[in-house]
Amino acid sequence: MRNKIKLRWFFAFLLLGSMAIYWLPDFLSRPVNHIKINAQYKHIQPQEIQQVVIPLINKGFFTVNVAKIQAEVKKLSWVSGVGVRRIWPDTILITIKEHRALARWKAGGVFDQDGELFHPDMTNLPQDLPVLEGPETLSKKIFEGLQQVEPYFAKNNLAIKSILVSDRGSWTIKLNSNTDIVLGKENHLERVDRLMSAWSTINKKHKTPIKRIDLRYPNGFAVR
């Protein structure tokens, strides 16, 4: 009796195996019928993505190279991050995160929201991006400094036009009003905070445009 049961199970598995072998090629070659792209399309155009992706969707749903799609889309200049996954039964979903341009590095490139320096078509950049300049080794630190001091100026409706860091490490901020603010080498946030606390008083006393403010004094600053 037990031998008959074992034999039945053997033939059942054999039948399932035969069916699997018969249907497996068709199952693996199931086509991709839909490509869904989740993106903001602020700088990236749908046509750009399609030109990259469509040639890579030439295999079945299970055999399409997801990693290859992700790597190729990531090469587009405004793409910051890419996620690619399969959605049963026939869809590939591509999620794209764009770079958000926050500052321009004068020597070449643009800093995004993650502090990454990327190199887009410069003709499509916003015209009011702050321009950062200094030693190449300090580029990331200069960008981080911009992010730290910007809120202090924004409270007084002031915008930063550029930041220049000399080879000796001295920082100078230029506002959109063309006022130069010399911070020096250290205590930048403390000095900016001191200046912004007195900003309304400075403007009342100076009827003409301010050209330069030197904050490299222990307890004050010089204005001209």
Backbone as a ProteinNet text record, in pm:
[ID]
protein_1_A
[PRIMARY]
MRNKIKLRWFFAFLLLGSMAIYWLPDFLSRPVNHIKINAQYKHIQPQEIQQVVIPLINKGFFTVNVAKIQAEVKKLSWVSGVGVRRIWPDTILITIKEHRALARWKAGGVFDQDGELFHPDMTNLPQDLPVLEGPETLSKKIFEGLQQVEPYFAKNNLAIKSILVSDRGSWTIKLNSNTDIVLGKENHLERVDRLMSAWSTINKKHKTPIKRIDLRYPNGFAVR
[TERTIARY]
82.2	0	85.8	186.8	275.4	352.4	390.6	463.7	378.3	246.5	156.2	143.6	136.8	126.3	252.2	368	494.3	501.1	450.2	453.6	363	246.1	155	219.7	286.1	354.9	466.7	534.7	643.9	591	480.1	423.6	364.7	312.8	259.3	371	481.5	596.7	653.7	653.1	704.5	617.8	486.6	393.8	411.8	423.2	444.3	576.2	679.1	807.8	802.1	730.5	716	641.5	536.9	460	546.4	628.2	714.5	813.5	873.4	969.2	901.5	776.5	703.1	665.8	618.9	570.5	677.8	790.8	892.8	943.3	976.3	1025.6	926.4	797.2	695.6	681.7	694.1	680.5	794.1	917	1032.3	1036	975.7	977.5	854.6	778.6	662.6	708.4	644.8	693.9	663.2	741	711.9	622.3	500.7	403.9	388.4	435.7	417	543.9	580.2	689.1	632.3	635.4	585.2	703.4	701.2	810.9	755.9	810.4	771.4	881.3	858	958.3	887.5	958.6	900.8	905	1000.6	1017.7	1039.1	1117.9	1150.9	1265.1	1367.1	1479.6	1494.2	1452.8	1461.5	1338.2	1357.9	1248.2	1212.6	1082.8	1042.9	1114	1137.7	1201.8	1343.1	1412.9	1547.9	1546.7	1450.5	1441.8	1402.5	1306.4	1260.8	1373.9	1456.1	1565.8	1665.5	1680.2	1772.7	1709.3	1583.7	1519.7	1469.7	1404.9	1338.4	1433.6	1556.3	1646.1	1683.2	1667.2	1703.4	1587.4	1466.7	1350	1329.2	1428.5	1420.4	1416.7	1396	1388.4	1257.8	1238.7	1115.7	1107.1	991.8	965	1064.3	1095.8	1184.1	1332.2	1361.9	1501.8	1556.3	1470.5	1518.8	1619.7	1726.2	1835.8	1800.9	1743.8	1701.3	1821.2	1930.6	2049.9	2106.5	2100.7	2150.3	2065.3	1934.8	1845.6	1877.7	1892.4	1922	2053.1	2155.4	2286.9	2284.3	2212.4	2209.8	2128.8	2016.6	1935.1	2011.5	2088.5	2165.5	2268.1	2306.5	2405.7	2349.2	2216.5	2157.5	2194.6	2227.6	2292.9	2210.3	2079.1	1996.7	1941.4	1982.8	1933.5	2021	1957.7	2028.5	2020.2	1904.7	1885.6	1782.2	1796.9	1706.8	1667.4	1539.2	1491	1415.4	1446.5	1380.6	1330	1202.5	1149.3	1040.6	1022.1	918.1	785.1	676.8	542.1	463.8	425.4	353.7	222.6	184.9	250.5	342.6	339.1	411.1	460.2	488.9	522.5	659.7	735.3	860.1	836.8	858.6	840.6	977.9	996.7	1121.9	1093	1154.6	1137.3	1265.9	1252.1	1368.6	1364.9	1477.3	1495.3	1587.8	1544.2	1624	1716.8	1828.6	1912.9	1834.8	1849.9	1795.8	1914.2	1933.8	2051	2041.5	2145.4	2145.7	2259.3	2369	2482.4	2571.7	2638.2	2727.7	2872.4	2949.5	3092.3	3160.4	3230.3	3280.8	3373.6	3451.6	3546	3475.8	3346.2	3271.2	3184	3056.2	2964.3	2867.9	2771.7	2664.3	2642.8	2621.1	2590.8	2439.8	2399.7	2257.5	2220.8	2098.3	2044.9	2119.4	2192.1	2268.5	2416.6	2451.8	2592.2	2674.1	2607.5	2677.8	2706	2826.6	2864.6	2836.5	2743.8	2712.8	2733.1	2726.8	2763.8	2654.1	2550.7	2442.9	2474.8	2381.6	2390.6	2373.1	2476.8	2476	2374.9	2327.9	2232.5	2094.4	2068.6	1937.2	1933.1	2040	2046.8	1970.1	1913.9	1855.7	1963.6	1925.8	2023	2067.4	1991.1	2020.9	2096.1	2158.1	2232.5	2355.9	2383.3	2508.1	2627.9	2732.5	2854	2961	3014.6	3115.5	3251.8	3352.8	3487.3	3589.6	3690	3795.1	3877.6	3966.1	4047.1	3958.6	3994.5	3914.9	3892.4	3991.7	3980.9	3879.4	3840.1	3744.6	3604.6	3582	3455.1	3334.1	3340.3	3227.4	3209	3318.2	3310.3	3252.1	3285	3231.7	3080.9	3038.8	2894.7	2821.8	2878.5	2817	2811.3	2915.4	2914.3	2803.8	2780.7	2670.2	2537.4	2513.9	2388	2371.5	2482.7	2476.5	2445.4	2503.7	2487.2	2364.2	2314.4	2200.3	2079.9	2040.1	1923	1938.9	2059.9	2083.2	2051.6	2095	2069.7	1923.2	1863.8	1724.5	1629.8	1661.8	1576.1	1566.3	1665.1	1664.2	1643.4	1586.3	1555.5	1678.8	1790.2	1915	1952.7	2003.7	2043.3	2192.5	2253.5	2396.8	2421.3	2506	2542.6	2660.6	2757.9	2875.7	2950.8	3032	3126.1	3262.8	3361.4	3498.9	3585	3657.3	3751.3	3892.1	3976.6	4111.9	4197.1	4314.9	4406.7	4449.6	4442.8	4477.5	4358.7	4241.7	4125.7	4038.2	4053.5	3970	3842.9	3727.2	3597.6	3545.4	3491.7	3422.8	3291.2	3182.9	3049.9	3009.9	2958.1	2903.3	2751.9	2679.6	2534.4	2487.8	2360.3	2305.2	2311.9	2321.7	2335.8	2479.8	2567.3	2710.8	2788.5	2729.8	2802.1	2893	3021.7	3116.3	3120.9	3105.9	3112.2	3231.4	3331.9	3455	3442.8	3445.4	3431.1	3564.9	3667.5	3795.4	3801.8	3885.1	3913.7	3833.8	3772	3710	3585.5	3512.5	3393.4	3293.1	3270.4	3184.9	3041.6	2980.6	2841.9	2825.9	2918.1	2913.1	2921.1	3007.2	3024.7	2903.5	2848.2	2728	2610.7	2597.9	2489.3	2502.2	2622.6	2647.2	2607.3	2641.9	2608.9	2458.5	2391.6	2248.7	2168.5	2219.1	2152.5	2154.2	2254.2	2266.9	2231.5	2178.5	2158.8	2064.4	1952.9	1857.1	1918.6	1998.4	2065.1	2167.4	2241.3	2341.5	2275.4	2164.2	2096.5	2041.4	1998.9	1947.1	2058.6	2176	2287.4	2352.7	2346.5	2413.9	2309.9	2303.7	2206	2252.9	2382.7	2436.2	2459.4	2465	2487	2615.7	2608.6	2725.1	2810.1	2938.8	3028.6	3095.7	3130.1	3210.7	3188.9	3176.8	3167.7	3273	3361.6	3469.8	3437.1	3417	3377.8	3494.7	3615.8	3732.6	3778.9	3687.4	3719.5	3659.2	3726.4	3680.2	3539.4	3509.8	3384	3301	3330.6	3255.7	3286.5	3269.3	3296.8	3313.8	3374.4	3397.5	3308.9	3246.4	3152.1	3198.7	3193.6	3221.6	3142.9
-120.5	0	125.7	124.1	238.5	258.4	147	155.5	216.7	185.9	242	393.5	437.8	581.9	653.7	594.9	654.4	663.3	557.8	555.7	664.7	684.5	790.2	927.8	949.5	1077.7	1096.6	989.2	996.4	1040.2	978.8	1014.8	1156.6	1195.7	1332.3	1435.2	1411.7	1503.2	1501.3	1381.3	1369.2	1448.4	1443.4	1517.4	1667.9	1712.2	1855.6	1903.4	1816.7	1852.5	1866.7	1776.7	1782.1	1907.4	1941.5	2062.4	2187.6	2184.2	2300.1	2319.6	2209.9	2217.9	2270.3	2229	2270.6	2417.9	2462.6	2599.6	2700.3	2654	2746	2846	2803.1	2901.6	3014.8	2978.4	3082.7	3171.7	3110.3	3186.5	3288.5	3244.2	3332.7	3440.2	3411.3	3507.3	3598.5	3597.4	3686.7	3830	3898.2	4029.8	4140.7	4247.1	4370	4455.9	4478.4	4553.4	4698.6	4729.8	4865.7	4913.4	5036.5	5102.2	5226.6	5228.3	5343.5	5420.8	5552.2	5636.5	5737.8	5735.2	5829.3	5933.6	6054.3	6160.5	6295.4	6398.1	6532.5	6600.6	6563.6	6622.8	6773.1	6818	6960.1	6991.9	6909.2	6926	6807.3	6690.9	6570.3	6563.2	6529.2	6513.8	6365.4	6333.4	6192.5	6124.1	6201.5	6141.9	6092.8	6165.2	6124.5	5986.1	5967.2	5840.8	5728	5754.7	5652.9	5606.7	5701.2	5665.5	5571.4	5587.4	5501.2	5366.2	5368.5	5248.6	5151.7	5202.3	5114.6	5010.9	5047.9	4944.8	4836	4863.5	4765.5	4672.7	4705.1	4619.4	4525.9	4447.5	4356.5	4210.7	4190.6	4054	4038.2	3920.5	3893.1	3967.1	3962.4	4030.5	3988.1	3858.7	3807.3	3818.5	3831.3	3830.2	3968.8	4070.2	4205.6	4247	4313.5	4350.5	4480.1	4467.1	4581.9	4668.1	4604.4	4678.8	4760.5	4706.4	4777.7	4901.1	4887.2	5001.8	5110.8	5070.8	5166.3	5240.1	5166.4	5226.5	5323.1	5287.8	5372.5	5499.6	5487.8	5607.5	5701.2	5646.1	5727.9	5815.2	5779.4	5856.2	5988.2	6001.7	6127	6239.8	6356.1	6460.9	6512.3	6515.8	6570.3	6462.5	6337.5	6227.2	6212.5	6223.7	6208.9	6066.1	6003.6	5867.1	5794.2	5661.5	5580.6	5453.8	5420.8	5293	5221.3	5094.2	5016.2	4886	4854.2	4726.4	4672.2	4543.4	4477	4480.9	4498.4	4489.5	4387.2	4280.4	4172.4	4224	4182.1	4074.7	4122.6	4254.1	4292.9	4437.8	4489.6	4632.4	4652.4	4747.5	4792.5	4934.6	4955	5087.1	5150.1	5271.5	5344.8	5472.9	5486.4	5606.1	5687.1	5815.2	5900.1	6019.7	6043.8	6162.8	6258.3	6382.7	6480.7	6557.9	6603	6699	6830.6	6895.7	7030.8	7124.8	7208.7	7296.3	7402.2	7408.3	7503.5	7604	7568	7660.2	7616.3	7712.9	7683.6	7693.2	7589.8	7591.4	7658	7768.6	7849.6	7773.1	7682.8	7605.8	7502.8	7480.6	7385	7294.4	7284.5	7196.7	7273	7196.9	7251.8	7162.1	7222.3	7146.6	7125.8	7003	6974.8	6968.3	6924.1	6921.3	6824.8	6730.8	6634.8	6671.1	6788.8	6828.9	6761	6698.7	6631.9	6731.3	6729.5	6815.7	6740.8	6793.4	6730	6832.6	6785.6	6870.3	6868.5	6950.4	6956.9	7056.8	7070	7175.1	7309	7391.3	7515	7617.6	7600.1	7696.3	7682.9	7570.7	7548.6	7581.5	7639.8	7666.4	7792.5	7796.7	7921	8029.6	8151.7	8260.2	8313	8284.4	8344.3	8250.5	8145.2	8053.8	8123.4	8106.2	8158.4	8091.7	8169.5	8118.1	8098.6	7979.1	7945.8	7931.2	7986	7982.3	7964.6	7882.4	7859.3	7739	7695.3	7575.9	7453.3	7371.9	7254	7162.8	7151.3	7062.4	7111.6	7237	7294.3	7310.3	7258.7	7282.4	7237.6	7116.1	7064.5	7147.5	7185.5	7265	7403.3	7460.9	7592.3	7582.1	7474.5	7455.6	7438.9	7359.8	7341.5	7474.1	7556.6	7687.6	7776.1	7768.6	7843	7804.7	7675.8	7629.3	7675.3	7686.1	7727.1	7875.6	7959.9	8104.9	8160.4	8092	8144.1	8179.3	8093.7	8127.8	8258.2	8290.8	8415	8535.6	8530.7	8642.2	8647	8529.1	8523.4	8592	8589	8654.8	8804.1	8862.2	9004.6	9027.8	8926.9	8934.5	8965.7	8906.9	8925.1	8794.9	8806.3	8688.6	8691.9	8574.3	8562.8	8547.4	8632.5	8627.9	8534.4	8538	8452.7	8438.1	8335.1	8316.2	8288.3	8365.8	8347.2	8308.5	8199.2	8156.3	8163.4	8242.1	8260.1	8136.2	8133.2	8021.3	8009.5	8120.1	8118.3	8084.4	8062.4	8019	8130.4	8252.3	8363.6	8370.5	8382.1	8380.2	8522.3	8547.5	8672.7	8641.5	8693.8	8675.4	8803.5	8788.9	8903.2	8887.2	8989.7	8986.9	9033.5	9012.3	9058.3	9209.2	9278.8	9424.5	9465.9	9366	9385.6	9430.4	9412.9	9437.5	9319.2	9346.2	9241.9	9229.7	9105.4	9079.2	8987.8	9042.6	8968.8	8894.2	8762	8679.5	8635.8	8630.3	8581	8429.7	8374.2	8231.1	8149.2	8213.3	8135.1	8204.6	8129.9	8182.2	8245.7	8182.1	8240.9	8262.4	8159.4	8171.2	8274.9	8277.9	8376	8517.8	8539.3	8671.4	8713.7	8618.8	8649.7	8680.7	8605.7	8628.3	8767	8805	8937	9047.8	9027.4	9126.5	9136.7	9023	9025.2	9083.2	9066.6	9123.8	9276	9331.8	9477.8	9532.5	9447.1	9487.5	9606.7	9605.6	9717	9848.5	9843.2	9964.4	10015.7	9925	9963.4	10033.5	9981.1	10039.8	10178.3	10200.3	10332.7	10436.6	10396.1	10489.6	10519.7	10424.5	10442.1	10465.8	10588	10623.8	10583.2	10569.6	10527.2	10376.1	10314.4	10169	10128.5	10020.5	9970.6	9885.9	9919.1	9846.5	9727.5	9744	9641.3	9642.7	9522.7	9506.8	9405.9	9447.1	9360.1	9309.6	9178.9	9118.8	9056.2	9084.9	9020.7	9094.6	9153.2	9221.3	9141.6	9137.1	9054.6	9092.3	9221.9	9263.8	9357.4	9363.5	9455.4	9431.8	9536.3	9525.3	9664	9670.6	9797.8	9802	9920	9936.5	10053.5	10032.9	10146	10131
0	0	0	88.2	97.1	-33	-96.3	-221.3	-331.2	-330.5	-430.3	-411.1	-280.7	-252	-299.6	-269.2	-312.5	-464.2	-529.4	-675.3	-732.7	-670	-716.4	-703.6	-588	-567.6	-670.3	-701	-799	-934.8	-977.9	-1108.2	-1106.3	-989.8	-978.3	-994.2	-923.8	-936.3	-1077.8	-1137.5	-1273.6	-1370.4	-1349	-1434.7	-1417.5	-1290.3	-1264.3	-1324.1	-1312	-1368.6	-1519.6	-1582.3	-1728.1	-1770.4	-1693.6	-1724.7	-1705.6	-1599.8	-1572.4	-1685.8	-1731.5	-1840.5	-1967.1	-1987.5	-2107.6	-2102.3	-1983.9	-1971.7	-1932.5	-1878.8	-1827.5	-1931.1	-2053.2	-2151.7	-2176.5	-2189.5	-2210.7	-2088.5	-1970.8	-1845.9	-1833	-1861.8	-1848	-1955.9	-2070.8	-2181.2	-2181.1	-2072.5	-2061.5	-2092.3	-2187.4	-2229	-2128.7	-2138.8	-2065	-2153.7	-2109.7	-2189.8	-2145.3	-2023	-1971.7	-1901.6	-1926.7	-1854.8	-1788.1	-1657.1	-1582.2	-1524.5	-1542.6	-1494.4	-1395.1	-1276.6	-1171.2	-1158.2	-1212.7	-1210.5	-1211.2	-1167.1	-1163.4	-1299.8	-1382.3	-1515.4	-1511.2	-1414.9	-1410	-1505.7	-1504.2	-1596	-1690.6	-1645.4	-1728.5	-1818.6	-1943.5	-2037.4	-2053.7	-2067	-2083.4	-2199.8	-2307.9	-2425.2	-2392.8	-2305.3	-2266.2	-2201.9	-2112.2	-2039.8	-2134.3	-2221.3	-2315.7	-2407.2	-2454	-2542.7	-2475.2	-2343.5	-2269.1	-2237.3	-2195.7	-2140.6	-2247.2	-2350.1	-2447.1	-2509.3	-2548.3	-2603.3	-2502.9	-2374.2	-2271	-2235.1	-2284.1	-2255.9	-2374.6	-2405.6	-2520.9	-2478.2	-2347.3	-2295	-2218	-2159.1	-2087.1	-1955.1	-1895.3	-1769	-1661	-1656	-1551.3	-1588	-1716.1	-1757.8	-1792.6	-1793.3	-1821.7	-1713.9	-1754.5	-1663.7	-1589.5	-1472.1	-1392.3	-1352.2	-1314.1	-1272.9	-1388.1	-1509.2	-1627.1	-1654.8	-1642.9	-1662.7	-1560.9	-1437.4	-1330.3	-1357.1	-1398.2	-1422.5	-1540.2	-1645.5	-1765	-1742.7	-1672.4	-1644.3	-1551.8	-1458	-1364.2	-1435.8	-1557.1	-1631.9	-1685.8	-1691.8	-1738.2	-1642.4	-1696.1	-1616.7	-1499.1	-1509.9	-1401.1	-1308.8	-1328.5	-1245.5	-1121.6	-1005.7	-878.7	-825.5	-840.4	-792.8	-877.5	-887.1	-969.7	-895.6	-901	-850.7	-961.2	-982.6	-1088.3	-1028.4	-1053	-1003	-1094.8	-1086.7	-1164.9	-1089.4	-1161.2	-1104.2	-1186.8	-1120.3	-1189.1	-1248.4	-1370.9	-1445.9	-1559.8	-1594.2	-1716.5	-1715.2	-1595.7	-1585.1	-1519.7	-1572.8	-1512.1	-1460.1	-1330.8	-1269.5	-1245.6	-1297.8	-1281.4	-1204.3	-1087	-1004.1	-1009.2	-1044.7	-1065.4	-972.2	-906.4	-823.3	-897.4	-913.6	-985.6	-892.4	-949.5	-878.6	-864.7	-751.2	-733.8	-719	-818.4	-821.3	-712	-625.5	-514.6	-522.8	-586.3	-596.7	-712.5	-771.9	-883.1	-837.3	-871.3	-843	-962	-938	-1048.4	-1140	-1085.8	-1167.1	-1255.4	-1231.3	-1311.8	-1228.4	-1263.7	-1191.5	-1102.9	-1051.4	-969.2	-847.9	-732.7	-611.5	-600.8	-563.7	-545.8	-398.2	-370.4	-234.1	-142.3	-199.8	-120	-111.7	-163	-162.1	-269.2	-365.9	-475.4	-586.9	-638.7	-749.8	-880.1	-961.2	-1088.9	-1201.2	-1325.8	-1438.9	-1545.3	-1526.4	-1624.1	-1735.1	-1829.2	-1930.5	-1859.2	-1859.7	-1782.3	-1834.8	-1956.8	-2013.3	-1949.3	-1884.8	-1823.6	-1675.2	-1622.4	-1479.3	-1442.2	-1320	-1269	-1263.8	-1296.3	-1305.2	-1170.1	-1064.8	-934.8	-840.1	-892.2	-805.9	-748.3	-618.1	-562.3	-630.3	-651.1	-714.2	-606.4	-598.3	-497.4	-563.7	-497	-553.7	-442.2	-469.2	-371	-408.6	-319.5	-346.9	-369.7	-465.3	-500.8	-380.7	-294.9	-178.8	-76.7	-86.9	8.5	-50.3	-169.8	-239	-156.2	-101.1	-22.1	106.3	167.6	290.6	262.2	148	110.9	88	21.5	0.4	133.3	222.6	354.6	430.4	414.3	477.5	423.8	293.2	231.9	295.6	310.7	368.2	513.8	584.1	724.6	740.6	654.8	672.9	601.6	500.7	423.7	511.1	607.8	688.8	767.5	810	883.7	796	671.2	579.9	535.9	518.1	472.6	570.9	700.2	800	774.9	710	677.2	527	461.2	317.9	233.3	270.5	198.1	128.4	8.6	-68.9	-96.9	-94.2	-120.2	-270	-321.5	-462.9	-485.7	-395.7	-412.2	-280.7	-275.6	-164.6	-224.6	-181	-226.1	-106.6	-119.6	-16.3	-75.5	-12.4	-64.1	-38.8	-98.9	-78.6	68.2	141.1	283.7	373.1	310.8	389	441.8	390.5	435.7	351.2	418.4	351.4	329.7	209.7	179.5	110.7	166.1	108.3	35.6	-84.7	-157.7	-166	-122.2	-130	-268.1	-297.7	-425.6	-440.4	-328.6	-330.2	-360	-381.4	-407.6	-283.7	-167.4	-42.9	-12.5	10.1	48.2	200	247.9	391.8	417.2	482	507	639.6	633.1	753.2	811	728.3	776.9	776	862.5	861.1	961.8	1060.7	1167.9	1222.3	1307.5	1376.8	1280.7	1169	1066	1112.5	1170.5	1212.8	1322.9	1416.1	1524.4	1468.6	1371.2	1312.8	1230.5	1152.8	1073.7	1165.5	1272.5	1368.7	1431.3	1464.9	1522.9	1424.4	1296.6	1194.5	1172.9	1162.3	1135	1252	1373.1	1490.7	1485.9	1418.1	1411	1272.9	1185.8	1046.6	1030.6	1099.3	1086.2	1132.2	1237.8	1288.2	1187.4	1125.7	1025.4	907.6	862	746.6	776.5	899.5	937.4	939.4	981.3	993.1	858.9	765.4	636.7	527.5	481.3	379.2	239.8	220.6	91.6	92.7	-25.1	-31	40.1	115.7	189.2	95.5	85.6	-3.7	64	191.1	255.9	406.7	462.9	608.7	649.6	737.1	783.2	923.4	936.3	1063.8	1139.5	1098.7	1159.7	1285.3	1357.6	1482.8	1598.4	1711.9	1824.9	1873.8	1879.7	1941.4	1853.1	1727.8	1640.7	1495.1	1412.8	1270.7	1211.8	1095.4	1026.9	903.5	881.6	769.9	682.6	553.6	465	333.1
[MASK]
++++++++++++++++++++++++++++++++++++++++++++++++++++++++++++++++++++++++++++++++++++++++++++++++++++++++++++++++++++++++++++++++++++++++++++++++++++++++++++++++++++++++++++++++++++++++++++++++++++++++++++++++++++++++++++++++

